[in-house]
Amino acid sequence: MTEIKERLLKFYEENEIKVDIAFFLGGFFFDILTLSAIDDLWGVSQQIIYLLILGSVLYYDFLFTHGLFQPSRRLGKVWEYRQLIVHFLLGSLLSVYSLFFLKSASLFSSVVFVALLMGLMVANEMKRVQRSEINIKIGLYVICVFSFFSMTIPVILGFVGLFPFLLSIAFTGVAIYGAFLLLKRKIQDQRTLQKSLLLPGATILVLFLAFYLVGWIPPVPLSIQNMGIYHSVEKSEGKYILSHEQASWRFWRRGDQEFYAEPGDTVYFFAEIFSPARFSDSVILHWYFKDPVRGWQTTDKIPMNITGGRKNGYRGFASKQNYSAGDWRISVETTDGREIGRIYFKVIKLETNNPERTFYKDIY
């Protein structure tokens, strides 16, 4: 057993970066496969356990690097693998939060946030960064703590917006300051604490605040399940019947993204928006028309109330009778202006009616 252990440690020392990345990706894909609903009690409990274990390991590792902690003989058997534990847990947590954030925003608004995560992950593995006093792992942990609060607080309150976001920032700040006070009792060098703990933590929170102001923080827990453009929307026996001309084999399109408008046609936008149980909020259906000279111009902002609890999401629609031929876009936004999703479509106006045109039906 001792010989096997020595071989494993030698292999790890010789391939440290590769093994760390493998464990990080292992945690990432582990939670992708086991991802539960955002308001699932077991999923939330698992996140809390992971955060507590990860925070404890980082806390004692911080003391260990300053010669203020020595693991017991029993703990020492596990302590040698602490970096692998950290990488696995970070990968697991960041995979959960990345996926929820991606689901809660269109690619256009979430790409910066995900790029930040990826950049920090790569930076964490760079030898130059590892030799510096600035601890990237602390920054990643702060991201995890903020992400946890930014997802659970809106679920508890039942709405999204500025107030839940500021509460998430405040709770994360309290957690950082609490860790600072605990370490302050052990470490007298305040400069080290400020540079290794407060600086990464404060930087992350300032970045999140800036991202919120420009609309780059996805509005979890809301997410678009389906949306599309249709010629008609009818409700019958609790189900929505959607009519479109798009052939079913073109499955990558939602309804009539090339909308052939005959005289008297109405453009319908339909969406399924997921929100947790006991959730009650509003979204804005923001219609844009692309003017050949002035570019994208707002034509309508239609509010739509949503309630949570339905597995496939709250269903709703809006319609427009006065429209011009050309390119259109509809953005589904929160009341504080953050985009959940968007869809593009083109209106092609026809001069006459075709009595033989065929409609296909989608049922939701």
N, C-alpha and C positions, 0 to 999 in steps of 0.2 A: 504493500500500500504506500509506504514511504517513497519507494522508487517511482511509482506511478505519479505521485504528487510532485516529486522533483522534476519529472519529465514535463508535466503539465505546466509548472511554473516556468521552466526553461523555455518551453514553446511560447508561452505568453510573453515573456520578456523579449524574445526574439521577434515576435510578430504582434507587438502591443497594439499598434494602430489598427491593423486588420481585424484583430479579435474584438477590440472595442467597437469598431464599426459593425461587425457581425452581430454582436449582442445588442447594439442600438437598433439595427434593422430587425433583429429577432423580436425585440419588444414592440417595434412599430407594427410588424405584420401580425403578431400575436393578438394585439387589440383590434386590428382591422377585422380579423376573423371572428372575434368575440364581441364586436361592438353592439351595444344595446341602445334602447331609446334614451334620449337625453334626460328624461325624467324618471328613468328606471331606478328604483331604490337600490337594487344590488349594484348596478353600474356606478351610481353616485358613491355608495359605500366603498366599492373597490378603489375609486379614485382617491377617497380620503385615506384609505390604508396605504396606498402607494405614496401619496404625498407625505404622510407621517414617516414612513420608512425612509424615503429619499431624504427628507429634511433631517432626520436623525443621523443618517450616514454622513451627509455633508457637514453637519455640525461637529461630529466627533472627528471627521477627517480634517477639518479646519484646525481643531485643537491638536491633532496628531502631528500635523506639519509644523506646528510651533512647539513641539516637545512637551505639550501639556496633557497628553493622554496616551496611555499604554493599554492595549487590549489585554484582557485576562487570557489565561492559557486556553480556556474553552472557546472564547470568542476569537482568539487568534487564528483558529483554523478557518474561520469564515472571513476574517478581516483582510486576509491576503487577496481576496477576490472582490473587495468592496467596489473597485472601479467597474468591474463587470456588472455588479448589481446596479450601480448608478446608471450606467449606460442602458441597461435593459429597462429600468423603470422610467428613465427619461424618454426612451423610445416608445414605451407603452403609452405614457401620458400624452406626449406630443402627437402621437398618431390619432388618439381619441379627439383631441382638441382641433387638430388640423382638419380632420374629416368633418367634424361638426361645423367648423367655420366655413369650410368649402361648401357644405350643403346649405348653409344659411346665407349665401351670397352668390351673385353671379361671378364668373371668372374675372370679369373686368374690375371688380372692386376687391376681390380676395387675393389676387395674385401678389400684391405687395406684401401682405401679411405673411403668406406662405413663403415668399422669397426671403423675408426676414428670418423665419424659422430655419430654412435651409442654409442661409448664410451663417447663422450662429452655430448650426450643427457642424458645418465644414470648418469654421474657425476653431471650434473646440478641439478638433483633431490636429491642428497645425502646431508643430513643435515650438514655433516662435511664440504663439499665444500661450501654450502650456508653460513656457519658461517665464512668462511675465507674471506680475503679481495680480493682475486682473483675472478673476475667476469667471470664465465663461459659463461654467456649470451653475454658478449662482444666478447668472442672467437667465439661463434656460429654466432653472427652478422657479424664478420669479414669474416667467411667462406661464408656467404650469399653474402656479397659485392664482395669478390673475385670471387665467382662462377658466379655472374652476369656479371662481366667484362670478365671473361674467356670464356663466351658463346657469348656475344654480339660483342666483338672486332674481333674474327675470322670471324663472319658473315659479319661485316662491311668491313673488309679488303679482305675477299674472300679466305683466306688460313689459315692453321694452322702451328704451328712451334714455334721456340724459340722466335722470335720477338713478336708475339701476346701474348705469355705467359708472357714475361718480361713487356710488356705494362700493362697487367692485374695486375701483382705484383705492378708496379709503381702507377697505379691509386688507388689501394687499400691502398697503403702506404700513398698517398696524402690524402685520405679520413680519415684515422686514425689520421694523423697529423693535419688535419683541425679540427677534433673533439677535439683533445688535446689543440689546440690554443683557441677554444671557451670556453672550461672548465677552462683553465688556467686563464682567466679573472675573473672567479668566485671563484675558489679554489686556495688558496695560498700554500697549502701543496703539493709540487711537488712530494713527495715520494708516496703519495696516488694515484695521477694521473698516475705515472709511473707504479705502481704495478697493478692498476685496469684497466688501458687502454692500455698503451704502451706495457707492458709485454705480456698480452694475444694476442694483435694484432701482435707483432713482432714474437712471438712463432709460431703462425699459418702461417705466411708468410714464415718463415724459414722451417717449416715442408713441406709446399707446394713446396718450391724450392728443398728440398731434394727428395720429391716424384717425382718431374719432372725429376730430374737427373737419378733416377733409373727406370723411365718409368711407374710410378704408377698414374700419372695424366691422366685421359681419354682424348682423343683428340676431345672433342666436337668442332663443331657440327656434325662431321662425325659419322655415325653409319651403321652397317651391317644390312640390311633387310633380305636377304637370301643369302646362299652360299651352294655349294654342289659339289660333284665329279661325273663326267658323262663320258659316252663312246663317245659321240659326241655332238657338239654344232653347230647349223645351224641358220642363220639369214634369215628370210623371211617376207617381207612386214612389216618391223619395229618390228618384234617379234623374240624372241630367242626360238628355239625348242631344248630341251635338251633330250637326250636319255640315259636311264639307265635300268638296270635289276632288280632294287629293286621294289618289289611289292608295290602298292599304299597304302595298309592297314598298312604298317610299316611307318606311317606318321611322326614319331619322327626322322627319318633319312633323310638326304638330298642326293638323288642320290645313288651312289654306294660307300658307305663307306667301304664295302667289295668288292673290285674291282677285279673281275675275268678277268685276262688279257690273252686273246688268242694271238697267234703270229700276230704281226702287229697292235695291239690295241694301241691307244693313250689315255693318261689320260688327261681329261679336268677338269679344275676348273672354276666354274662360280659364280659370286657374284653380288648382288644388293647392292649398297652403297649409303645411303642417304646423301645429302648435300644440303644446302639452295640455293635458286635462286641466280644467279650471282656469284656463288662459282666456283672457278677453282683451282685445286690442283692436286697432284699426290700421289699415295700410292704404296707401295712395296709389291708384293706377294712373301713372303719368304718361300721357300720350304725346308723342313728338312727331312732327312732320319735317322732312328734310327739304328745306327751301333751296332751290338751285343757286341762289346768291348768298343768303344769310346762314345757310347750314341748318342744323337741327334747331327747330323752334317748338316751344311748348304750345299745344293746342287745348288740352284739357287736363285737369287733375280731379279724378273721381275717387272719393273716399269709399272704402269698403270695410265694414266691420267683420271681424273674424272671432270665432270662439274655438277653443281647443277640445281635444278628447277623441276626435275621429282618427282612426288609424291611418287612413290615406289622405287626411288633410281636410280642412274646411273648403267647401266648394262655393264659388261665386263667379259672377260674370258682369261685364259692362258692354254697352253697345254704342255705336256711333253711326248716325245717318248722314251727317254733313261731312264729307271728306273729299279730298282731291286725289287725282291720280299721282302716283309717285311712291317714294320710299317712306316707310313709317317705322316707328319703334315704340314699344310700350315697356316702361320700367315699373316694376312693382317695388314700392319704397315704403319704409317705415315713416311715421309722422315726423321723425327728426331727420329725414332725408337720406337714410342709408338704403342702398339698393339690395333687394333680396334676389331679384332676377330680372331678366329682360328678354324680349323677343323682337326680332325684326320681321317685317313683311312688306310686300309690295302690292299696291293697288293698281290694277289694270282695268280701266273703264271701257266698257263695250257700249256700242250705240243702240243695239237692239236686244230684245229678250229671245232666249233660245228655249222653246217649250220642251225640248228633248234632253236637256242637260240632266246628268245623273248625280245624285248626292249619295255619299256614303255616311254611315252612322257610327258614332262612337258613344258608348254608354259609360257614365261614371256615377 
